[in-house]
Amino acid sequence: MSFRPEPGSIPESPGVYRFRDAHGRVIYVGKAKSLRQRLNSYFADFSALHPRTQSMLTTAADVDWTVVGTEVEALQLEYSWIKEYDPRFNVKYRDDKSYPYLAVTMGEDFPRVQVMRGAKRKGTRYFGPYSHAWAIRETVDLLLRVFPVRTCSAGVFKRAGQIGRPCLLGYIDKCSAPCVGRVTPDEHRELAEDFCDFMAGNTSRFIKRLEKEMRAAASEQEYERAARLRDDVQALQRALEKQAVVLGEGTDADVIALAEDPLEAAVMVFYVRGGRIRGQRGWVVDKVEETTPGELVEQFLLQMYAEAGAESMPREVLVPALPPDSDAVAELLSEQRRARVEVRVPQRGDKRTLMETVARNAKESLAQHKIRRASDLTTRSKALQEIADALDLDQAPLRIECYDVSHLQGENVVASMVVFEDGLARKSEYRRFAVKTKEGDVASIHEVILRRFRRYLQERSDTGELVPDEYDEDGGRGEEGGHGPIDPETGRPRKFAYPPNLVVVDGAGPQAAAAQRALDELGIDDVAVCGLAKRLEEVWLPGDDQPVIMPRSSEGLYLLQRVRDEAHRFAITYHRSKRSRSIKESALDGVPGLGPARRQALLKHFGSVKKLREASAAEICEVPGIGRATAEVIVATLAGGSPRPASAEGMTGNAATGPKDTAEVAAGAEGGAEAARSGNGAETASSAGGAGADGSGGGGGAGEFAPREEGAR
């Protein structure tokens, strides 16, 4: 790098550094305990850096730094620079929606209670955030009975003072009517402070005070006043009931949880005050740089608390992973609160349980964000165009098919095919394959692509779109199919009649090359192929030595990732169901004509398959319902040592005809439970949306991406 600092010129002190581009704009801000070690790591071995770091360095043209005295100062300076320069390669959190707060404008002469959204203002106390504005209004309506604080706008307040008559709330005693002088400014401010104290969690003293006044009024036979005070107590208790009790009464904590994927992360915070959940709030972030959960937590804490007032800071911050400089972060937060703040990971008990609840909410928030992002037409169009530009396609890939292979140490090898049209999942087009080859993922991809596109060519041949070699161009076969990809008997699209614009395989260069080789063998040259490697989210083209690096914030990469993850979910679901069936299979399952009742009778008589295998045909005939011929078949089958499950007969042919050239493909959600068919030398099994011919389940929803099992892919 031409802008690399001279050796020895970088200090070893803690500090903050800035990378700038050729125009002088700050593109990245970072901090370090040792500036020399951190900056030298960027220039030591460029090829060993993460692709996102490589992209930042190739964009940069200069680097400078500022030395500070402590790690806390480094944190503060890093945050202020990130806020000032808004660097493109730094993590930036944004609200996944606009949350409403309950706000009390203590900076005004007559404080007002209202619902507020957006940026916080000085002199205003905030409570929440709440999920819905109506939840705030219900709470305020209950509390105004006890704390009749002004809620009207400045215009209404001024007009009421001019005409000398309060608004409706003043007449029904839900406002103390300072506009017409019923209370002094100091008395009204005292009401507002009591309102804030109650919302901050100091609830018991108000309820005790009202109960004491109620008993005193009753003893003096002021029953109407006692009844009003009783109703006030009940109103406060109902307001408290709306906030769930989760921890001890003195607990003040913010509980933070993360849910992330390689491209994005969602953060959810539950605010616990006085042991009750007072509100929640969510953020999402594009991961434009390689970060660990601890680094995400650190950046989030800086953004969330750097400008927070002391009254909004909790005594405890519960996080899913400690920041790299946890002590410095805790010290910085303590300075903000002007009292000790503890940052820790809960290990057990109620706090750990609450953390798991927040984590589930974060996961749901990320899923909902993905759904909203995927459903936007403009975003989908942009994603498809970005894919076309990155892969140098002639047109946007309106139909994308993605393939993934799943197995457990080479056993029960299956593959999936998922289809996205116009950027949306087309579940009725999903297919799944029972893979025959046992030579690894590359060979499996080659087999599956061959089988899928052979069926495509066969469908075109059946409809007359493609004239087979064995027919003359003027022959009748080509004249029959005037229906195109629609089956004239069912009126539904043929299973493999539509070709994709783009084939995506889960993997890197070898997998992409295998898919391209299969298409070349079939003479198909109008379908583009790429591979998507999961580790670094690199896009590989067949025959290229280097991957295509799409920007981390790219909508095109986001769409490819969704397609790949859906293919993986669909494949691993099929693999699990197939593996579960194989575990339950018995050696007796392969004996022709032996049903469940007689299998159970045999096992009951002999006690185990091992003892049954050692028995003679005559001994087996002693079992009720077992004849001589059946006994001899049992002996012969068990002696073979490799019984064939009867459930596989429909898929592999019978002993007389031998294995068929099958294409065991499960159809989409509209297929239902379709029996296996063997027309034109191929068999298919319809499964998604119902039970398949092999007894397995269908596609399932797109929102839940099943994680890889240990040892399975």
C-alpha positions in Angstrom: 0.0 0.0 0.0 1.4 3.4 -1.0 0.0 5.0 2.1 1.5 2.6 4.6 3.2 4.5 7.4 6.9 4.3 7.8 8.2 1.5 10.0 8.5 2.6 13.6 6.5 5.8 13.0 3.3 4.4 14.6 3.2 4.7 18.4 2.5 1.8 20.7 0.1 3.8 22.8 -3.7 3.3 22.8 -5.6 5.5 20.4 -8.1 5.9 17.6 -7.3 5.7 13.8 -9.0 6.9 10.7 -8.8 5.6 7.1 -9.6 8.1 4.4 -10.3 7.7 0.7 -8.8 9.6 -2.2 -11.3 12.4 -1.7 -10.4 12.8 2.0 -13.6 11.3 3.3 -13.3 9.1 6.4 -14.3 5.6 5.5 -13.4 3.7 8.7 -12.8 4.5 12.3 -11.3 2.1 14.8 -9.6 2.0 18.2 -6.7 0.0 19.6 -4.9 -0.7 22.8 -1.7 -0.6 20.7 -1.9 1.5 17.5 1.3 0.0 16.1 0.1 -3.6 16.5 -3.4 -2.9 15.1 -2.3 -0.8 12.1 0.6 -3.2 11.2 -2.0 -6.1 11.0 -3.7 -4.3 8.1 -0.5 -4.1 6.1 1.2 -7.4 7.0 -0.4 -9.9 4.6 -3.1 -8.5 2.3 -4.1 -12.0 1.0 -4.8 -13.2 4.5 -7.3 -10.4 5.3 -11.0 -10.8 5.2 -12.5 -9.7 1.8 -14.4 -6.9 3.5 -11.2 -5.6 5.1 -9.5 -5.9 1.7 -12.2 -3.8 0.1 -11.8 -1.1 2.8 -8.0 -1.0 2.2 -8.3 -0.8 -1.6 -10.7 2.1 -1.1 -8.5 3.9 1.4 -5.7 6.3 0.3 -4.5 7.6 3.7 -4.5 6.7 7.4 -4.0 8.9 10.5 -4.4 8.4 14.2 -4.8 10.2 17.6 -3.1 9.0 20.7 -5.2 9.0 23.9 -4.4 8.3 27.6 -6.8 5.5 28.4 -9.1 2.9 26.8 -12.1 4.9 28.0 -10.9 8.0 26.2 -10.4 5.8 23.1 -14.0 4.6 23.3 -15.3 8.1 23.7 -13.3 9.4 20.8 -14.2 6.5 18.5 -17.9 7.1 19.1 -17.7 10.8 18.5 -15.8 10.3 15.2 -18.2 7.6 14.0 -21.1 10.0 14.8 -19.3 12.9 13.1 -18.0 11.2 9.9 -20.6 8.4 9.4 -17.9 6.0 7.9 -19.2 3.6 5.3 -17.3 0.6 6.6 -18.3 0.9 10.2 -21.2 -0.9 11.8 -24.2 1.4 12.2 -27.4 0.5 14.0 -30.8 1.7 13.0 -34.2 1.2 14.5 -36.2 -1.5 12.7 -39.2 0.7 13.3 -40.1 4.0 15.0 -40.9 3.3 18.7 -43.1 5.6 20.7 -42.1 6.9 24.1 -44.0 8.3 27.0 -42.5 11.8 27.4 -42.8 14.4 30.1 -41.5 17.9 29.0 -39.9 18.9 32.3 -38.1 21.8 30.6 -41.4 23.7 30.1 -43.0 26.0 32.7 -46.0 23.7 32.8 -44.7 20.2 32.0 -46.8 18.2 29.6 -47.3 14.4 29.2 -47.4 13.1 25.6 -46.5 10.4 23.2 -43.2 11.1 21.3 -41.2 9.5 18.6 -37.9 10.3 16.9 -34.9 12.1 18.3 -34.9 12.9 22.0 -34.9 16.5 23.2 -33.1 18.1 26.1 -35.2 18.8 29.2 -37.6 16.0 28.5 -37.9 12.7 30.5 -38.6 9.6 28.5 -40.2 6.3 29.5 -40.4 3.2 27.4 -40.1 2.7 24.5 -43.5 0.9 24.0 -44.5 -1.4 21.3 -47.7 0.5 20.5 -48.9 4.1 21.2 -52.2 2.9 22.5 -50.4 1.1 25.3 -49.0 4.5 26.4 -52.4 6.2 26.2 -54.0 3.5 28.3 -51.4 3.9 31.0 -51.6 7.7 30.9 -55.4 7.6 31.2 -55.1 5.5 34.4 -52.4 7.7 35.9 -54.1 11.0 35.2 -56.7 10.1 37.8 -54.0 10.3 40.5 -51.5 12.7 38.8 -53.6 15.2 36.8 -50.8 16.6 34.7 -51.4 18.7 31.6 -51.6 16.7 28.3 -52.9 19.4 25.9 -50.9 21.1 23.2 -49.5 24.6 23.5 -52.3 26.0 21.3 -55.1 24.5 23.4 -53.3 25.5 26.6 -53.0 29.1 25.5 -56.6 29.4 24.3 -58.0 28.0 27.5 -56.0 30.6 29.5 -57.4 33.4 27.2 -61.0 32.4 27.6 -60.7 31.5 31.3 -62.3 28.0 30.8 -60.4 24.7 31.0 -60.8 21.9 28.5 -62.9 18.8 29.1 -60.1 17.0 31.0 -60.2 19.9 33.5 -63.9 19.4 34.1 -63.6 15.6 34.7 -60.6 16.0 37.1 -58.1 14.4 34.8 -56.1 17.7 34.5 -55.3 20.1 37.4 -56.1 22.9 34.9 -53.0 25.1 35.5 -54.1 27.1 32.4 -56.8 28.8 34.5 -54.9 29.0 37.7 -56.5 26.1 39.7 -53.0 25.1 40.7 -49.8 27.1 40.9 -46.8 26.3 38.5 -44.9 24.8 41.5 -47.9 22.6 42.5 -48.2 21.4 38.9 -44.5 20.7 38.6 -44.7 18.6 41.8 -47.5 16.6 40.2 -45.3 16.0 37.1 -42.4 14.9 39.3 -44.6 12.5 41.1 -45.8 11.2 37.8 -42.2 10.6 36.7 -41.2 9.0 39.9 -44.1 6.5 39.6 -43.1 5.7 36.0 -39.5 5.3 37.0 -40.5 2.5 39.4 -41.0 4.2 42.8 -44.5 2.9 43.0 -44.9 1.6 46.5 -44.8 5.0 48.3 -47.7 6.4 46.3 -49.9 3.4 46.8 -49.1 3.4 50.6 -49.8 7.1 50.8 -53.2 6.8 49.1 -54.2 3.8 51.2 -53.2 5.8 54.4 -55.3 8.7 53.2 -58.2 6.4 52.4 -58.3 4.8 55.8 -58.1 8.3 57.4 -61.0 9.5 55.3 -63.1 6.5 56.3 -62.4 6.9 60.0 -63.6 10.5 59.7 -66.7 9.2 57.9 -65.8 11.0 54.7 -66.9 8.0 52.7 -67.1 9.7 49.3 -63.5 10.9 49.5 -62.5 7.5 50.7 -64.2 5.9 47.7 -62.4 8.2 45.3 -59.0 7.3 47.0 -59.9 3.6 46.7 -60.5 4.1 43.0 -57.2 5.9 42.7 -55.3 3.0 44.4 -57.0 0.6 42.0 -56.1 2.7 39.0 -52.4 2.7 40.0 -52.5 -1.1 40.6 -54.1 -1.6 37.1 -51.3 0.5 35.6 -48.7 -1.7 37.3 -50.5 -4.9 36.2 -49.8 -3.9 32.5 -46.1 -4.3 33.2 -45.0 -7.9 33.7 -43.0 -8.7 36.9 -39.9 -10.7 35.8 -37.2 -10.0 38.4 -36.8 -8.8 41.9 -38.4 -5.5 42.9 -35.1 -3.6 43.1 -33.7 -4.8 39.8 -32.9 -2.1 37.2 -31.4 -3.6 34.1 -31.3 -3.5 30.3 -31.3 -7.0 28.8 -29.7 -7.1 25.4 -29.8 -10.0 22.9 -28.5 -10.6 19.4 -29.7 -12.6 16.4 -27.4 -12.5 13.4 -26.6 -14.1 10.0 -23.6 -13.4 7.8 -25.1 -10.2 6.4 -27.3 -8.7 9.1 -27.9 -8.7 12.8 -30.9 -7.7 15.0 -30.6 -6.4 18.5 -33.5 -6.4 21.0 -33.5 -4.7 24.3 -35.9 -5.2 27.2 -35.9 -2.3 29.8 -36.5 -3.7 33.3 -37.1 -1.1 36.0 -38.2 -2.1 39.5 -38.3 -5.7 38.4 -40.9 -4.9 35.7 -40.5 -4.8 31.9 -41.1 -1.1 31.2 -40.6 -1.3 27.4 -38.6 -2.9 24.6 -36.9 -1.7 21.4 -35.2 -3.3 18.4 -32.4 -2.4 16.0 -31.0 -3.9 12.8 -27.5 -3.5 11.4 -25.8 -4.4 8.1 -22.6 -6.2 8.9 -20.3 -4.2 6.5 -17.2 -5.5 8.4 -16.3 -8.8 9.9 -17.3 -8.6 13.6 -17.7 -10.9 16.5 -20.8 -10.9 18.8 -18.7 -9.1 21.5 -17.7 -6.4 19.0 -21.3 -5.9 17.9 -22.3 -5.5 21.6 -19.6 -2.9 22.2 -20.6 -0.8 19.2 -24.2 -1.1 20.2 -23.5 0.0 23.8 -21.6 3.0 22.6 -24.3 4.1 20.3 -27.1 3.5 22.7 -25.7 5.0 25.9 -23.1 7.6 24.8 -25.6 10.4 25.0 -28.1 8.9 27.5 -28.9 10.9 30.6 -28.0 9.6 34.0 -31.7 9.0 34.9 -32.1 6.6 31.9 -29.0 4.5 32.7 -29.6 1.2 34.4 -27.5 -0.3 37.2 -26.9 -3.4 35.2 -26.5 -4.2 31.5 -27.0 -7.9 30.6 -25.5 -8.9 27.3 -25.1 -12.1 25.3 -21.3 -11.7 25.0 -18.8 -9.4 26.7 -17.2 -6.6 24.7 -13.5 -7.0 24.0 -12.8 -4.0 26.4 -15.6 -4.8 28.9 -13.9 -3.0 31.8 -13.4 0.2 29.7 -17.1 0.0 28.5 -18.3 -0.5 32.1 -16.2 2.5 33.3 -17.6 4.7 30.5 -21.2 3.8 31.3 -20.5 4.4 35.0 -19.3 7.9 34.1 -22.5 8.5 32.2 -24.6 7.3 35.1 -22.4 8.9 37.8 -22.7 5.6 39.6 -21.5 2.0 39.1 -22.8 0.2 36.1 -22.1 -3.5 35.7 -21.9 -5.2 32.3 -22.1 -9.0 32.4 -23.4 -12.1 30.8 -26.2 -13.9 32.9 -25.3 -17.5 33.5 -28.3 -18.9 35.4 -31.6 -18.1 37.1 -34.3 -15.6 36.2 -32.0 -13.3 34.4 -30.7 -16.0 32.1 -34.3 -17.1 31.4 -35.2 -13.5 30.5 -32.2 -13.3 28.3 -33.4 -16.3 26.3 -36.8 -14.6 25.9 -35.2 -11.5 24.6 -33.1 -13.6 22.2 -36.3 -15.2 20.8 -37.7 -11.8 20.2 -34.5 -10.7 18.5 -34.7 -13.8 16.2 -38.3 -13.0 15.3 -37.4 -9.3 14.7 -34.7 -10.4 12.2 -37.1 -12.7 10.5 -39.7 -10.0 10.2 -37.1 -7.6 8.9 -36.1 -10.1 6.2 -39.8 -10.6 5.2 -40.4 -6.8 4.9 -37.2 -6.4 2.9 -37.9 -9.3 0.6 -41.5 -8.2 -0.1 -40.6 -4.8 -1.4 -40.9 -4.8 -5.2 -38.3 -2.0 -5.7 -35.8 -3.8 -3.5 -36.4 -7.1 -5.4 -35.9 -5.4 -8.7 -32.7 -3.8 -7.5 -31.4 -7.2 -6.2 -32.1 -9.0 -9.5 -30.4 -6.2 -11.5 -27.3 -6.3 -9.2 -27.0 -10.0 -9.7 -27.2 -9.6 -13.4 -24.5 -6.9 -13.3 -22.2 -8.8 -11.0 -22.5 -12.0 -13.1 -22.5 -10.2 -16.5 -25.9 -11.7 -17.5 -27.8 -10.4 -20.5 -30.9 -9.9 -18.4 -32.1 -10.0 -14.8 -32.5 -13.6 -13.6 -36.3 -13.7 -13.1 -36.2 -17.4 -12.3 -33.4 -18.7 -10.0 -33.0 -22.3 -9.0 -30.7 -23.2 -6.1 -29.3 -26.7 -5.3 -27.9 -28.0 -2.0 -26.7 -31.5 -1.0 -27.2 -32.8 2.6 -25.8 -36.0 4.2 -24.3 -37.3 7.4 -20.8 -38.7 6.7 -21.8 -39.8 3.3 -25.0 -41.6 4.3 -28.5 -40.8 3.3 -27.3 -38.4 0.6 -30.1 -36.1 -0.6 -30.4 -32.8 -2.5 -32.9 -30.0 -2.8 -34.0 -27.7 -5.6 -35.7 -24.4 -4.6 -37.1 -21.9 -7.0 -37.4 -18.1 -6.6 -39.3 -16.2 -9.2 -39.1 -12.3 -9.2 -37.2 -12.6 -6.0 -39.9 -14.5 -4.1 -40.0 -18.2 -3.2 -42.2 -20.4 -5.5 -42.8 -23.3 -3.2 -44.9 -25.3 -5.6 -41.8 -25.7 -7.8 -39.6 -27.1 -5.0 -38.1 -30.5 -5.7 -35.9 -32.9 -3.8 -33.7 -35.8 -4.9 -32.4 -39.0 -3.4 -28.8 -39.0 -4.6 -27.3 -42.2 -5.9 -23.7 -41.3 -6.0 -21.5 -41.6 -2.9 -18.5 -39.8 -4.3 -18.8 -36.5 -2.5 -20.7 -33.2 -2.9 -19.2 -32.3 -6.3 -20.3 -35.6 -7.9 -23.7 -35.2 -6.2 -24.2 -31.8 -7.7 -23.2 -33.1 -11.1 -25.8 -36.0 -10.8 -28.6 -33.8 -9.6 -28.1 -31.1 -12.3 -28.0 -33.9 -15.0 -31.2 -35.5 -13.7 -33.1 -32.2 -13.4 -32.2 -30.9 -16.9 -32.7 -34.3 -18.5 -36.3 -34.1 -17.3 -36.5 -30.5 -18.7 -35.3 -31.8 -22.1 -37.8 -34.7 -21.9 -40.7 -32.3 -21.0 -39.7 -30.2 -24.0 -39.7 -33.2 -26.2 -43.1 -34.3 -25.0 -44.6 -30.9 -25.8 -43.0 -30.7 -29.2 -40.8 -27.7 -28.3 -37.7 -29.9 -28.8 -37.6 -32.5 -31.6 -35.7 -35.7 -30.4 -33.0 -37.1 -32.6 -34.9 -40.3 -33.3 -37.8 -38.4 -34.8 -37.9 -36.7 -38.2 -38.5 -33.0 -38.1 -41.7 -33.6 -40.0 -42.8 -36.4 -37.8 -46.1 -36.4 -35.8 -44.4 -36.4 -32.4 -43.5 -32.7 -32.8 -47.0 -31.9 -33.9 -48.7 -33.4 -30.9 -47.6 -31.0 -28.2 -49.3 -27.7 -28.7 -49.8 -27.2 -25.0 -46.3 -26.0 -24.1 -45.3 -26.4 -20.4 -48.9 -26.9 -19.3 -50.1 -30.5 -18.9 -53.3 -30.9 -21.0 -54.6 -33.6 -18.7 -54.3 -31.8 -15.3 -54.1 -28.2 -16.4 -51.0 -27.7 -14.2 -47.5 -26.8 -15.1 -45.3 -29.7 -15.9 -42.8 -30.5 -13.2 -39.6 -29.5 -15.0 -40.9 -27.6 -18.0 -39.6 -24.2 -17.1 -35.8 -23.6 -17.3 -34.1 -21.1 -14.9 -32.2 -18.1 -15.9 -29.7 -18.8 -13.2 -28.6 -22.0 -11.4 -27.0 -21.4 -7.9 -25.2 -24.2 -6.1 -24.2 -24.2 -2.5 -20.5 -24.2 -2.7 -17.4 -22.7 -4.3 -15.6 -23.2 -7.6 -15.6 -27.0 -7.8 -19.4 -27.2 -7.2 -20.1 -24.5 -9.8 -17.8 -26.2 -12.3 -19.6 -29.6 -11.8 -23.0 -27.9 -12.5 -21.6 -26.3 -15.6 -20.1 -29.6 -16.8 -23.5 -31.3 -16.4 -25.2 -28.6 -18.5 -22.5 -28.8 -21.2 -23.0 -32.6 -21.4 -26.7 -32.0 -22.2 -25.9 -29.2 -24.7 -27.7 -26.5 -22.7 -25.9 -23.2 -23.1 -28.5 -20.6 -22.2 -28.5 -21.1 -18.4 -26.0 -19.2 -16.2 -24.3 -21.0 -13.3 -22.7 -19.7 -10.1 -21.8 -21.0 -6.6 -22.2 -19.2 -3.3 -19.7 -20.2 -0.7 -21.1 -19.8 2.8 -17.9 -19.0 4.8 -17.1 -15.7 3.1 -20.3 -15.2 1.0 -18.2 -15.3 -2.2 -19.9 -15.8 -5.6 -17.9 -18.3 -7.8 -18.3 -18.6 -11.6 -17.3 -21.8 -13.4 -13.7 -21.8 -14.5 -12.7 -18.6 -12.6 -9.8 -18.7 -10.2 -11.0 -15.7 -8.2 -14.5 -15.2 -6.8 -16.9 -12.3 -7.5 -17.0 -10.1 -4.4 -20.4 -8.4 -4.1 -20.7 -5.6 -1.6 -21.9 -6.7 1.9 -24.8 -4.2 1.7 -25.8 -5.4 -1.8 -29.4 -6.4 -2.2 -28.3 -8.9 -4.8 -26.0 -10.7 -2.3 -28.8 -10.7 0.2 -31.2 -12.4 -2.3 -28.6 -15.0 -3.2 -28.1 -15.7 0.5 -31.8 -16.2 1.1 -32.0 -18.5 -1.9 -29.1 -20.6 -0.6 -30.4 -20.7 2.9 -33.8 -21.9 1.8 -32.2 -24.7 -0.3 -30.2 -25.8 2.7 -33.3 -25.8 4.9 -35.3 -27.8 2.4 -32.4 -30.3 1.9 -31.6 -30.9 5.5 -35.4 -31.4 6.3 -35.5 -34.2 3.7 -32.2 -35.6 5.0 -33.5 -35.8 8.6 -36.7 -37.5 7.6 -34.8 -40.0 5.5 -32.3 -40.7 8.2 -35.1 -41.2 10.8 -36.7 -43.8 8.5 -33.4 -45.6 8.1 -32.9 -45.8 11.8 -36.4 -47.3 12.3 -35.9 -49.9 9.6 -35.4 -53.6 10.5 -33.7 -56.4 8.7 -37.1 -58.0 8.4 -38.4 -55.1 6.5 -36.8 -56.5 3.3 -38.6 -59.8 3.5 -41.3 -59.8 0.7 -44.8 -60.5 1.9 -43.9 -60.2 5.6 -46.3 -57.7 7.3 -46.0 -55.9 10.6 -48.1 -58.6 12.5 -45.9 -61.5 11.5 -42.7 -59.5 12.0 -43.8 -58.8 15.5 -44.7 -62.5 16.1 -41.2 -63.6 14.9 -39.5 -61.1 17.2 -41.7 -62.1 20.1 -40.9 -65.8 19.5 -37.1 -65.5 19.1 -36.5 -62.4 21.1 -34.1 -60.7 18.6 -33.2 -60.6 14.9 -29.8 -62.2 15.8 -31.4 -65.3 17.2 -33.9 -65.4 14.3 -30.9 -65.3 11.9 -29.4 -68.4 13.6 -32.7 -70.3 13.4 -33.5 -72.9 10.7 -36.5 -72.9 8.4 -38.1 -75.7 10.5 -37.8 -73.6 13.7 -39.2 -70.6 12.0 -42.2 -72.6 10.9 -43.1 -73.1 14.6 -44.2 -69.5 14.7 -48.0 -69.2 14.1 -48.8 -67.9 10.7 -45.4 -68.7 9.1 -45.4 -71.4 6.4 -42.6 -73.4 4.9 -42.2 -71.1 1.9 -42.2 -68.0 3.9 -39.7 -69.5 6.4 -37.3 -70.3 3.6 -37.6 -66.7 2.2 -36.8 -65.4 5.7 -33.7 -67.6 6.0 -32.5 -66.6 2.5 -33.0 -62.9 3.1 -31.3 -62.8 6.5 -28.4 -64.9 5.2 -27.8 -62.4 2.4 -26.5 -59.8 4.9 -27.8 -56.8 3.0 -31.6 -56.8 3.1 -33.4 -54.3 0.9 -36.2 -52.3 2.6 -39.5 -53.1 1.2 -40.3 -49.4 1.3 -37.7 -48.8 -1.4 -39.3 -51.2 -3.9 -41.5 -48.5 -5.5 -38.5 -46.3 -6.0 -35.8 -48.8 -7.3 -37.8 -51.4 -9.2 -38.2 -55.1 -8.2 -35.9 -58.1 -8.2 -37.1 -59.3 -11.6 -36.5 -56.1 -13.5 -33.6 -54.7 -11.5 -33.0 -51.0 -10.7 -34.7 -48.4 -12.9 -33.1 -45.2 -14.2 -34.9 -43.2 -11.6 -35.3 -39.5 -10.9 -36.7 -39.6 -7.3 -37.8 -36.0 -7.1 -40.3 -34.7 -4.6 -42.7 -32.2 -6.1 -43.9 -28.9 -4.6 -46.6 -27.9 -2.2 -49.4 -28.3 -4.8 -48.4 -31.9 -5.5 -50.0 -33.4 -2.4 -49.3 -37.1 -1.9 -48.7 -38.5 -5.4 -47.9 -42.1 -6.1 -44.7 -42.9 -7.8 -44.9 -43.2 -11.5 -42.6 -44.8 -14.0 -43.5 -43.3 -17.4 -40.6 -42.6 -19.8 -38.2 -44.5 -17.7 -38.4 -42.0 -14.8 -40.1 -41.9 -11.4 -41.1 -38.9 -9.3 -42.5 -38.6 -5.9 -44.6 -35.5 -5.0 -44.0 -34.3 -1.4 -43.9 -30.6 -0.6 -47.0 -29.5 1.2 -48.0 -33.1 2.1 -46.6 -36.6 2.6 -44.5 -37.8 -0.4 -44.6 -41.2 -1.9 -41.6 -42.1 0.2 -43.5 -41.1 3.4 -41.6 -37.9 4.1 -43.0 -34.5 4.7 -43.1 -31.5 2.4 -41.4 -28.1 2.1 -42.5 -26.2 5.2 -42.3 -22.4 5.7 -39.5 -20.2 4.4 -39.2 -18.2 7.7 -37.4 -20.9 9.7 -33.9 -21.7 8.3 -32.9 -25.0 9.9 -29.3 -24.9 11.1 -26.8 -27.6 10.1 -26.6 -30.5 12.5 -23.2 -31.5 13.9 -21.6 -33.6 11.2 -24.3 -33.0 8.6 -24.2 -30.6 5.7 
